[in-house]
Amino acid sequence: QQGSLVNPDSIFPKQIVLKGKSHYDNFGKFSNTPFDFTYKNFYPLTTQTKLLRALLFPETVTYARQFHITEKDRKFVLQYMSQLPCETSFPPYYKDTTMYYDAYCKFLMYGTDHKRISPSIRIFNKVGDAYGYLIDNAYIIDFDKGIEFMISAVINCNVNDVYNNDTYAYDSIGYPFMKNLGQLIYNYELKRQRNHKPDLSAFRFTYDR
């Protein structure tokens, strides 16, 4: 355990960011004014992609952009990024396959499909969903087919421009978009001719179960 850490430097946003036409505050009070995103997380998609690349392929980025962690810790992170709920003992996600199905938090390629994922496919990713935004930043590989690709995507599923009301079109727009986008790229990669077959051995892990 450790105590809380505090950034001694004040954070000054470069500009005020307002979204939508109306919103609810954290107490459920409606306001007919835009929602203030100024102090919400600002994490550009390109930055997320670069961070994932630095974790997956540290030799391809400059020393300053590498994670200064041990190789054992790097593999630990990659294992749990790609480990499925049915393979996870702690917490015991494998006990509830209805809630924690294979594709849980694997938006790209699968959306909210409850079918089993092929053992030959592994997805190293980090997702996000908040205020109607759906994000997935992923490295997807198929050992049997010998394909790999990185893809990052974000979509705004807020169709009525009202924020903080938990009424977003994730199911009707967001998840189908992510699923179809991932499968589109996957099917393209299946047919694309390669001069060099990728060596995916570094991404084979022994999972908890």
SULRA-V739958 format. One line per field, one symbol per residue. ss: DSSP state (a for helix, b for strand, c for the rest). phi: phi as a letter, one per 40 degrees, with the letter a starting at -180 (. if undefined). psi: psi as a letter, one per 20 degrees, with the letter a starting at -180 (. if undefined). A space follows every 10 residues. Layout:
ss: ???
phi: ???
psi: ???
//
This chain:
ss: cccccccccc cccccccbbc cbbbcccccb bcccbbcccc ccccaaaaaa aaaaaacaaa ccaaaccccc aaaaaaaaaa aaccaaaccc ccaaaccccc ccccccaaaa cccccccccc bbbbbbbbbb ccbbbbbbbb bbccccbbbb bbbbbbcccc cbbcccccca aaaaaaaaaa aaaaaaaaaa accccccccc aaacccccc
phi: .accbbcccc bbccacbbbg baabccbgcc bcbdcccdbc dbbdcccccc ccccccbdcc bcdcccccbc ccccccccdc cbccdcbbcb cccccbcccb cdcdgbccgb fbdccccddc bbbbabbaaa fgcbbabbbb bbcccgbaab ababbcbccb gbbgbfbbcc ccbccccccc cccccdcccc cccbcbcccb ccbcbccdb
psi: qqrqppoipq ooqhrpopqa irrqaijjpq plqqpojgjr ponqhhhggh ggghggmhii rqhhiqpmrq hghghgghgi hipqhijpho qmhiiniggm rgjpkmgphi dkpjqqpphi pqoorprqpq kippqpoqop qoggikqqqq ppqqqojoij kpqkjknqlg hhggghgggh gghggghghh ippphppqoj hijpqorh.
//
